[in-house]
Amino acid sequence: MHYLITGHTGFKGAWLAMWLTQAGHEVSGLSLDPVPGALFEKANVTSLLKHDLRGDIRDLATVQAALSTTQPDVVFHLAAQPLVRESYQDPRGTIETNVIGTMNLLTAVSQTPSIKAHVVITTDKVYKNIDQIWGYREIDPLGGDDPYSASKAMADILTQSWVKSFGGPPTAIARAGNVIGGGDVCKDRLLPDLITAYSKGRTPELRFPNAVRPWQHVLDCLNGYITLSNELLEGRGQGEWNFGPDTDSFVPVGQVASLVADMYGISNQVWTLASDQQPHEANLLSLDARKAELSLNWHNKLNFQEAVRWTVEWHQQLSQGDDAFALASDQISLFGEM
Ligand SMILES: NC(=O)c1ccc[n+]([C@@H]2O[C@H](COP(=O)([O-])OP(=O)(O)OC[C@H]3O[C@@H](n4cnc5c(N)ncnc54)[C@H](O)[C@@H]3O)[C@@H](O)[C@H]2O)c1
């Protein structure tokens, strides 16, 4: 099977490319260049790929050319501007990449007969956030108070309406929350910030220490995406799917910091409160993943502590000189055996 991943130079995309090639598949990618220090570069993911294409998904001709060159069987659309804070600084760019970019993908996919399955990646932040303590279900209303959330909700609705209006290959939408794992270098994400601070002996600043987030290992999330694509290839699974962690993984940011600090042997003054004024971020977000559990037989394999441990150990071993690709490959194998 030949997979095209948009966003393959990013955090999830690099892990997905390694997983799929390790499983014996051909993989191509379309993205911008990786950011400095990205897992994609550290693990030399380019060497695994059939086509490593660089281009901007905001340009329809670029996306059409990529699909025409690669002629994939399956498309995973991950490319996005994925950060809430960045979306306040560049709302237009965020909307253009996340909404127009998705429309360009949908257009080009519908013009490429080789494609048998298309999985569009959105997020837990697509749901209209009413600060409920129970998880959001696929049938709940979508919304978005910040530009990033709005852009992903728009991409989600656009995909649903596109399929209803124009058909195309079997298409599904995957919604997942915060994921953690080795090699994430995105700014403003908690685990990379904590690991950088503790490994340098600094005390990290937290913006929202009491905010409860669902924490999930990237491999559990990708396992959902891959399970969904397999379902599409079997002629089932169209529609929207949540792939969130179990409820014991809904943990406040400050508690995550304490666990990571513990792994670095730090016990006092684990964090300080950030003093600068912060833009609004949703306070509580959780996903109800029972639809995927019951219908796809998908389940999280790593609990909260294991997900954090796998992430921190990955970075600790990397800093001791271990090879990034070998570390990822070992975790993918271990995960597959669970
Ligand atoms: N990481 C998380 O916690 C999380 C949570 C929920 C949803 N998501 C979603 O998962 C997907 C992947 O996120 P990630 O964490 O790997 O992000 P990332 O920032 O690591 O990677 C983003 C990828 O998109 C590509 N990209 C960005 N703008 C582009 C453009 N204009 N044209 C072409 N490519 C472009 C980048 O080059 C990169 O390959 C995104 O759709 C994101 O919204 C991520």
The ligand as an SDF file (V2000), in Angstrom:
LIG
                    3D

 44 48  0  0  0  0  0  0  0  0999 V2000
    0.2500   17.5110   18.3770 N   0  0  0  0  0  0  0  0  0  0  0  0
   -0.9200   17.6330   18.9880 C   0  0  0  0  0  0  0  0  0  0  0  0
   -0.9990   17.5930   20.2220 O   0  0  0  0  0  0  0  0  0  0  0  0
   -2.1930   17.7580   18.1710 C   0  0  0  0  0  0  0  0  0  0  0  0
   -3.4190   17.7580   18.8280 C   0  0  0  0  0  0  0  0  0  0  0  0
   -4.5900   17.8040   18.0940 C   0  0  0  0  0  0  0  0  0  0  0  0
   -4.5200   17.8600   16.7030 C   0  0  0  0  0  0  0  0  0  0  0  0
   -3.3210   17.9010   16.0810 N   0  0  0  0  0  0  0  0  0  0  0  0
   -3.3220   17.9530   14.6090 C   0  0  0  0  0  0  0  0  0  0  0  0
   -2.4400   16.9630   14.0990 O   0  0  0  0  0  0  0  0  0  0  0  0
   -1.8200   17.4190   12.9090 C   0  0  0  0  0  0  0  0  0  0  0  0
   -0.3150   17.3050   13.0120 C   0  0  0  0  0  0  0  0  0  0  0  0
    0.1400   18.0790   14.1080 O   0  0  0  0  0  0  0  0  0  0  0  0
    1.6540   18.0520   14.5790 P   0  0  0  0  0  0  0  0  0  0  0  0
    1.6410   18.0890   16.0380 O   0  0  0  0  0  0  0  0  0  0  0  0
    2.3960   16.9700   13.9070 O   0  0  0  0  0  0  0  0  0  0  0  0
    2.1500   19.4880   14.0350 O   0  0  0  0  0  0  0  0  0  0  0  0
    3.5780   19.9360   13.5180 P   0  0  0  0  0  0  0  0  0  0  0  0
    3.6280   21.4230   13.6300 O   0  0  0  0  0  0  0  0  0  0  0  0
    4.6640   19.1610   14.1370 O   0  0  0  0  0  0  0  0  0  0  0  0
    3.5350   19.5650   11.9620 O   0  0  0  0  0  0  0  0  0  0  0  0
    2.7770   20.3120   11.0560 C   0  0  0  0  0  0  0  0  0  0  0  0
    3.0890   19.8290    9.6580 C   0  0  0  0  0  0  0  0  0  0  0  0
    2.2860   20.5680    8.7370 O   0  0  0  0  0  0  0  0  0  0  0  0
    3.1270   21.1120    7.7260 C   0  0  0  0  0  0  0  0  0  0  0  0
    2.5730   22.3750    7.2650 N   0  0  0  0  0  0  0  0  0  0  0  0
    2.2190   23.4630    8.0010 C   0  0  0  0  0  0  0  0  0  0  0  0
    1.7740   24.4340    7.1900 N   0  0  0  0  0  0  0  0  0  0  0  0
    1.8380   23.9330    5.9230 C   0  0  0  0  0  0  0  0  0  0  0  0
    1.5290   24.4600    4.6460 C   0  0  0  0  0  0  0  0  0  0  0  0
    1.0250   25.6950    4.4940 N   0  0  0  0  0  0  0  0  0  0  0  0
    1.7490   23.6800    3.5650 N   0  0  0  0  0  0  0  0  0  0  0  0
    2.2610   22.4220    3.6810 C   0  0  0  0  0  0  0  0  0  0  0  0
    2.5520   21.8800    4.8670 N   0  0  0  0  0  0  0  0  0  0  0  0
    2.3590   22.6350    5.9700 C   0  0  0  0  0  0  0  0  0  0  0  0
    4.4710   21.3150    8.4030 C   0  0  0  0  0  0  0  0  0  0  0  0
    5.4990   21.4260    7.4180 O   0  0  0  0  0  0  0  0  0  0  0  0
    4.5500   20.0520    9.2390 C   0  0  0  0  0  0  0  0  0  0  0  0
    4.9760   18.9820    8.4330 O   0  0  0  0  0  0  0  0  0  0  0  0
   -2.3380   18.8380   12.6780 C   0  0  0  0  0  0  0  0  0  0  0  0
   -3.4140   18.7730   11.7790 O   0  0  0  0  0  0  0  0  0  0  0  0
   -2.8070   19.2670   14.0470 C   0  0  0  0  0  0  0  0  0  0  0  0
   -3.8060   20.2500   13.9690 O   0  0  0  0  0  0  0  0  0  0  0  0
   -2.1450   17.8540   16.7740 C   0  0  0  0  0  0  0  0  0  0  0  0
  1  2  1  0
  2  3  2  0
  2  4  1  0
  4  5  1  0
  4 44  2  0
  5  6  2  0
  6  7  1  0
  7  8  2  0
  8  9  1  0
  8 44  1  0
  9 10  1  0
  9 42  1  0
 10 11  1  0
 11 12  1  0
 11 40  1  0
 12 13  1  0
 13 14  1  0
 14 15  2  0
 14 16  1  0
 14 17  1  0
 17 18  1  0
 18 19  2  0
 18 20  1  0
 18 21  1  0
 21 22  1  0
 22 23  1  0
 23 24  1  0
 23 38  1  0
 24 25  1  0
 25 26  1  0
 25 36  1  0
 26 27  1  0
 26 35  1  0
 27 28  2  0
 28 29  1  0
 29 30  1  0
 29 35  2  0
 30 31  1  0
 30 32  2  0
 32 33  1  0
 33 34  2  0
 34 35  1  0
 36 37  1  0
 36 38  1  0
 38 39  1  0
 40 41  1  0
 40 42  1  0
 42 43  1  0
M  CHG  2   8   1  16  -1
M  END
$$$$
